[in-house]
């Protein structure tokens, strides 16, 4: 079994609730947080999801991402740690979640 590749990024900029970009010193990389499906910016709640991601990612200078896959020009990572040892991927997943759609009430 081969060890998964990791990349360390700085100059973090949030794109939306589940995607951010940063530089590895040579080039910019786009990272998608795996298993997190935040709302798109044009969807209701999308801008709120981005604000939550910014609040978390603006507290860090560097993140180390374990690369799980590549999709739509982005690197997918399920394990993102910051320089303080915090699990950023877990913090994002806990902060950004879609509420379950409630069933419409039946009219009486």
Residue frames as qw, qx, qy, qz and C-alpha x, y, z in Angstrom:
[[0.000, 0.890, 0.456, 0.000, 0.00, 0.00, 0.00],
 [0.445, 0.357, -0.013, 0.821, 1.48, 3.33, -1.02],
 [0.208, -0.501, -0.422, 0.726, 1.51, 6.36, 1.24],
 [0.243, 0.854, 0.443, 0.127, -0.82, 9.16, 0.19],
 [0.426, 0.318, 0.014, 0.847, 0.76, 12.37, -1.06],
 [0.216, -0.805, -0.413, 0.366, 0.41, 15.54, 1.00],
 [0.358, 0.530, 0.111, 0.761, 0.78, 19.19, 0.06],
 [0.308, -0.579, -0.405, 0.637, 1.23, 22.19, 2.32],
 [0.211, 0.673, 0.391, 0.592, -0.44, 25.42, 1.25],
 [0.224, -0.430, -0.322, 0.813, -0.23, 29.01, 2.43],
 [0.155, 0.167, -0.188, -0.955, -2.03, 32.21, 1.38],
 [0.113, 0.358, 0.927, -0.009, -5.41, 30.50, 1.78],
 [0.311, 0.099, -0.099, -0.940, -8.43, 32.04, 0.01],
 [0.417, 0.287, 0.813, -0.289, -11.94, 30.62, 0.39],
 [0.109, -0.048, -0.634, -0.764, -13.88, 30.13, -2.84],
 [0.633, -0.356, -0.286, -0.625, -17.07, 28.66, -1.40],
 [0.714, -0.517, 0.265, -0.390, -18.12, 26.49, 1.53],
 [0.939, -0.158, 0.297, 0.069, -16.26, 23.37, 0.42],
 [0.768, 0.415, 0.092, 0.478, -13.47, 24.74, -1.81],
 [0.237, -0.921, 0.130, 0.279, -10.46, 26.95, -1.15],
 [0.757, 0.551, -0.132, 0.327, -7.21, 27.76, -2.88],
 [0.499, -0.803, 0.245, 0.213, -3.68, 28.31, -1.70],
 [0.529, 0.731, -0.431, 0.021, -0.12, 28.24, -2.92],
 [0.950, -0.247, 0.001, 0.191, 2.48, 25.54, -2.35],
 [0.433, -0.657, 0.298, 0.540, 5.27, 28.02, -3.03],
 [0.292, -0.095, 0.681, 0.664, 5.35, 27.25, -6.74],
 [0.208, -0.234, -0.603, -0.734, 1.78, 27.27, -7.96],
 [0.506, -0.111, 0.290, -0.804, -1.81, 27.79, -6.83],
 [0.168, -0.105, -0.977, -0.079, -3.88, 24.75, -5.96],
 [0.584, -0.260, -0.078, -0.765, -7.64, 24.39, -5.55],
 [0.079, 0.048, -0.952, 0.293, -8.72, 22.06, -2.75],
 [0.632, -0.321, -0.310, -0.634, -12.18, 20.57, -2.32],
 [0.343, -0.299, 0.744, -0.489, -13.02, 19.21, 1.11],
 [0.376, -0.030, -0.877, -0.298, -14.08, 15.63, 0.45],
 [0.296, -0.428, -0.849, 0.099, -17.38, 14.37, 1.87],
 [0.009, 0.537, 0.360, -0.763, -18.54, 17.95, 2.42],
 [0.216, 0.470, 0.644, 0.563, -21.19, 19.18, 0.02],
 [0.035, -0.464, -0.291, 0.836, -21.71, 22.85, 0.77],
 [0.427, 0.763, 0.468, -0.126, -24.32, 24.84, -1.09],
 [0.507, 0.363, 0.278, 0.731, -23.27, 26.73, -4.21],
 [0.159, -0.195, -0.187, 0.950, -22.96, 30.51, -3.86],
 [0.303, -0.107, -0.342, -0.883, -26.06, 31.11, -5.97],
 [0.514, -0.391, -0.749, -0.148, -28.14, 28.76, -3.80],
 [0.489, -0.752, -0.014, -0.441, -29.95, 29.80, -0.65],
 [0.799, -0.579, 0.154, 0.055, -27.42, 29.49, 2.19],
 [0.838, 0.344, -0.035, 0.422, -24.38, 29.37, -0.10],
 [0.186, 0.743, -0.234, 0.599, -22.98, 32.70, 1.03],
 [0.650, -0.647, 0.233, -0.324, -23.51, 31.69, 4.66],
 [0.977, -0.067, 0.071, 0.191, -21.53, 28.48, 4.04],
 [0.602, 0.546, -0.138, 0.567, -18.68, 30.55, 2.54],
 [0.211, -0.790, 0.238, -0.524, -18.70, 32.89, 5.58],
 [0.862, -0.458, 0.187, -0.114, -18.41, 29.89, 7.91],
 [0.905, 0.190, 0.010, 0.380, -15.50, 28.50, 5.89],
 [0.305, 0.721, -0.175, 0.597, -13.77, 31.90, 5.94],
 [0.518, -0.746, 0.201, -0.366, -14.19, 32.16, 9.70],
 [0.932, -0.281, 0.200, 0.113, -12.37, 28.85, 10.13],
 [0.814, 0.305, 0.105, 0.483, -9.71, 29.21, 7.43],
 [0.154, 0.862, -0.094, 0.474, -8.87, 32.84, 8.23],
 [0.610, -0.742, 0.247, -0.128, -7.46, 31.66, 11.58],
 [0.868, -0.181, 0.351, 0.301, -4.68, 29.66, 9.94],
 [0.067, 0.785, -0.411, -0.459, -1.60, 30.52, 7.90],
 [0.252, 0.377, -0.837, -0.306, -0.84, 27.06, 6.46],
 [0.866, -0.026, 0.295, -0.404, -2.71, 23.84, 5.87],
 [0.048, -0.342, 0.907, 0.241, -1.44, 20.38, 5.00],
 [0.787, 0.212, 0.043, -0.578, -3.80, 18.39, 2.79],
 [0.458, -0.132, 0.868, 0.140, -3.71, 14.65, 2.20],
 [0.420, 0.311, -0.438, -0.731, -4.59, 14.09, -1.46],
 [0.603, 0.109, 0.744, -0.265, -7.39, 11.58, -1.98],
 [0.552, 0.483, 0.632, 0.251, -8.41, 12.27, -5.59],
 [0.065, -0.227, 0.242, 0.941, -8.66, 14.85, -8.36],
 [0.227, 0.602, 0.765, 0.033, -12.01, 16.12, -9.63],
 [0.207, 0.899, 0.347, 0.167, -13.00, 19.00, -11.95],
 [0.394, 0.677, -0.186, 0.593, -9.58, 20.65, -11.72],
 [0.418, -0.723, 0.305, -0.458, -9.51, 20.45, -7.94],
 [0.344, 0.215, -0.866, 0.291, -7.60, 18.31, -5.51],
 [0.713, -0.497, -0.256, -0.424, -9.95, 16.42, -3.19],
 [0.290, 0.293, -0.736, 0.537, -8.80, 16.04, 0.40],
 [0.654, -0.554, -0.459, -0.234, -10.58, 14.44, 3.36],
 [0.705, -0.513, -0.220, 0.438, -7.77, 15.25, 5.80],
 [0.281, 0.730, -0.029, 0.623, -6.75, 18.90, 6.14],
 [0.641, -0.561, -0.316, 0.418, -4.66, 19.94, 9.14],
 [0.135, 0.948, -0.071, 0.281, -3.40, 23.40, 10.07],
 [0.440, 0.507, -0.533, 0.515, -0.09, 24.41, 11.65],
 [0.382, -0.460, 0.465, -0.653, -1.71, 24.33, 15.10],
 [0.015, -0.062, 0.993, -0.096, -2.69, 20.66, 14.71],
 [0.527, 0.292, 0.425, -0.676, -6.39, 21.38, 14.23],
 [0.345, 0.232, 0.855, 0.309, -8.36, 19.14, 11.88],
 [0.199, 0.284, -0.112, -0.931, -9.71, 21.81, 9.51],
 [0.335, -0.091, -0.772, -0.533, -11.69, 19.30, 7.45],
 [0.291, -0.422, -0.832, 0.211, -13.59, 18.19, 10.56],
 [0.034, -0.427, -0.319, 0.846, -14.18, 21.78, 11.69],
 [0.256, 0.157, -0.401, -0.865, -15.61, 22.65, 8.26],
 [0.356, -0.215, -0.860, -0.296, -17.81, 19.55, 8.17],
 [0.228, -0.466, -0.728, 0.449, -19.19, 20.37, 11.62],
 [0.024, 0.421, 0.137, -0.896, -19.80, 24.04, 10.76],
 [0.410, 0.295, -0.375, -0.777, -21.32, 23.53, 7.32],
 [0.176, 0.157, 0.972, 0.014, -24.12, 21.09, 7.08],
 [0.322, -0.195, -0.454, -0.807, -27.31, 21.16, 5.14],
 [0.466, 0.007, 0.596, -0.654, -30.43, 21.01, 7.24],
 [0.183, 0.223, 0.938, 0.190, -32.70, 18.17, 6.30],
 [0.296, -0.179, -0.348, -0.871, -35.66, 19.24, 4.26],
 [0.327, 0.137, 0.735, -0.579, -38.78, 19.02, 6.31],
 [0.093, 0.384, 0.860, 0.323, -41.87, 17.46, 4.89],
 [0.218, -0.276, -0.140, -0.926, -44.60, 19.93, 4.02],
 [0.265, 0.142, 0.734, -0.609, -47.40, 19.99, 6.54],
 [0.001, -0.390, -0.845, -0.366, -50.65, 18.53, 5.33],
 [0.281, -0.195, -0.005, -0.940, -53.53, 20.94, 5.10],
 [0.141, 0.229, 0.884, -0.383, -56.51, 20.05, 7.26]]
